Amino acid sequence: MNEEPNILPSPNRLVHEPARLAILTVLSSCAAADFVFLQKITQLSKGNLSVQLTNLEQAGLVVIRKEIVDKKMRTTVSLSKRGISEIADYWKVMDEIRGQMAQEKKRRSPERVVPPVLSPEPAR
Amino acid sequence: MILGVKSDESVLRLPRGGVHDINQFMSDVRLPSVVASAEQLRGPADGETPVDHERLRYVTRILGAQQGLYTVLFGFFFLLMELGDVWEWRGEWLIRLSALAGVPIMIAAYQRWIPKYYRKRFGHVEPREISTRQFVVLLGVIVLLMFFGEPLAHRVDPMISSFSDRLHLAISDPAHQVNLWPSFFWTALLISSLRGAFRSFEWQRLCFLFCGILVFTSVVLFAMWFPDVRQSALWRVCNAGGVGLTFVALGLHDHITLARMLPKRIADGDDE
């Protein structure tokens, strides 16, 4: 029997990558975060974090601000408007996927078998 | 029904089968896991280890809310305010000296030392501004209190006083010597923290809040069961400085939580 595939929504692969998703999740919980905090919380190396932030900036998801404070470079990152909507959409898609997978799992689990109630034997 | 996820190249189709195939599919698609262990959190977000997003948000919120050492400072400020009651057996000169020395130290700590330490140790997070809706609600509450606060206070105050009198009589404290506010405050904190399913870091906070209730309730109970304990210095400090000590304990807990969840130090110098 041919069955039509039920296509799940596809998450944004730019957002879906774990390192970028962690960065965007952190930024969605605050107005802005500096490079030091992002590095500590994601545990990425400086180079890797720089690369990921560059990718996100080029995609228009984050805004990077650099300033010199006390003779040290301070980098602050915040979500752009597009970034805010992309991360919100991403979590909606993931919730939808989880919901459909949960429904499919329920549908495929074996049905409960209710034992038959035996009627008493007639007295002899 | 066959489920599939549209990828860039083709539609992925599940093989026919049971739950095992669905689990395998979810693993293949590498959906981000919401639940991860502490070890997984400490690992880098390197594409192989699932990341606990609830923990990320939790840590970000704690740092952004400037809890931790700021709350400890707030607690010491309360203790300073209650210094007269806390150190009444030591003499007035010590109280005045403590107040004189304490205020500039606290200002320096708030403006310079703590922010500098936090930037170096944890980095910096700018908290979200309150939304328009939250601002309107806050403004509405303030306006209501301005117009209806006084008549409301006239109505509510006798009820609260009567309840307080009865409570103090129940614990054999007609003179209102025992401070009940810390116990109520910790209980309110615990109740407000009870919601839904809990993660491991939330369980730790609940245990901490429960311990706080035990400590400050025991201050009340000791005074009830052993009236002579009211003369002891330790009891007087815990009783009179209960609010300040509460904030100090809460701040230390938040700070230790932050330090545990962001364990690594990085070298000084440029941040890139």
Contacts between the chains, C-beta under 8 A, distances in Angstrom:
chain1	res1	chain2	res2	distance
A	3	B	1	6.0
A	3	B	2	5.0
A	4	B	1	7.8
A	4	B	2	7.8
A	5	B	2	4.9
A	5	B	3	7.2
A	5	B	4	4.4
A	5	B	11	5.9
A	5	B	13	5.9
A	6	B	1	5.3
A	6	B	2	6.8
A	6	B	3	5.2
A	6	B	4	7.0
A	7	B	4	5.6
A	7	B	5	7.3
A	7	B	6	5.3
A	7	B	11	6.5
A	8	B	3	6.2
A	8	B	4	6.7
A	8	B	5	4.7
A	8	B	6	7.5
A	10	B	5	6.2
A	10	B	6	5.0
A	10	B	7	7.0
A	13	B	8	7.7
A	16	B	32	7.3
A	17	B	47	6.6
A	18	B	32	6.6
A	18	B	45	4.8
A	18	B	46	7.1
A	18	B	47	5.1
A	18	B	48	7.9
A	18	B	49	7.3
A	18	B	50	7.3
A	18	B	51	5.6
A	19	B	44	7.7
A	19	B	45	4.3
A	19	B	46	6.6
A	19	B	47	6.5
A	21	B	32	5.9
A	21	B	45	7.5
A	21	B	51	7.0
A	21	B	53	7.7
A	22	B	45	3.9
A	22	B	51	4.8
A	22	B	53	7.5
A	22	B	56	6.1
A	23	B	45	7.8
A	25	B	51	7.8
A	25	B	53	4.8
A	25	B	56	5.0
A	25	B	57	6.6
A	26	B	56	5.2
A	26	B	57	7.7
A	26	B	60	5.2
A	28	B	57	7.8
A	29	B	56	7.2
A	29	B	57	4.4
A	29	B	60	4.0
A	29	B	61	5.8
A	29	B	64	7.3
A	29	B	128	7.7
A	30	B	60	5.2
A	30	B	61	7.7
A	30	B	64	4.7
A	30	B	125	4.7
A	30	B	126	6.0
A	30	B	127	5.9
A	30	B	128	6.0
A	31	B	64	7.8
A	31	B	126	4.2
A	31	B	127	6.3
A	31	B	128	5.1
A	31	B	129	6.4
A	32	B	125	7.4
A	32	B	126	4.3
A	33	B	60	7.1
A	33	B	123	6.9
A	33	B	124	7.1
A	33	B	125	4.9
A	33	B	126	7.3
A	34	B	119	7.8
A	34	B	123	5.0
A	34	B	124	4.4
A	34	B	125	7.6
A	34	B	271	7.2
A	35	B	123	7.4
A	35	B	271	4.6
A	35	B	272	6.2
A	36	B	119	7.3
A	36	B	122	7.6
A	36	B	123	3.4
A	36	B	124	7.1
A	36	B	266	6.7
A	36	B	271	5.4
A	37	B	63	6.9
A	37	B	122	6.1
A	37	B	123	2.7
A	37	B	124	6.1
A	37	B	125	5.7
A	37	B	262	8.0
A	38	B	123	7.2
A	39	B	123	7.5
A	39	B	266	6.5
A	39	B	271	8.0
A	40	B	122	6.5
A	40	B	123	5.9
A	40	B	262	4.6
A	40	B	264	6.0
A	40	B	266	7.2
A	41	B	56	6.2
A	41	B	59	6.1
A	41	B	60	7.2
A	41	B	123	8.0
A	41	B	262	6.3
A	42	B	44	6.7
A	42	B	45	4.8
A	42	B	51	7.9
A	43	B	42	6.8
A	43	B	43	6.6
A	43	B	44	4.0
A	43	B	45	6.9
A	43	B	264	7.0
A	44	B	44	5.4
A	44	B	45	6.3
A	44	B	46	7.5
A	45	B	44	7.8
A	46	B	271	8.0
A	46	B	272	6.5
A	48	B	44	7.9
A	48	B	46	7.9
A	50	B	272	6.2
A	72	B	269	7.7
A	72	B	270	6.3
A	72	B	271	7.2
A	73	B	270	5.0
A	73	B	271	6.2
A	73	B	272	6.3
A	74	B	271	6.6
A	75	B	271	6.0
A	75	B	272	6.0
A	76	B	124	7.6
A	76	B	126	7.6
A	78	B	126	7.8
A	94	B	31	6.6
A	94	B	32	7.0
A	97	B	5	7.7
A	97	B	31	6.7
A	98	B	31	7.4
A	100	B	3	6.7
A	101	B	3	7.3
A	101	B	22	6.2
A	101	B	26	6.2
A	104	B	1	7.3
A	104	B	3	5.6
A	104	B	22	6.0
A	105	B	19	5.6
A	105	B	22	5.4
A	107	B	1	7.6
A	108	B	17	8.0
A	108	B	18	5.3
A	108	B	19	5.9
A	108	B	22	6.9
A	109	B	18	7.7
A	109	B	19	6.2
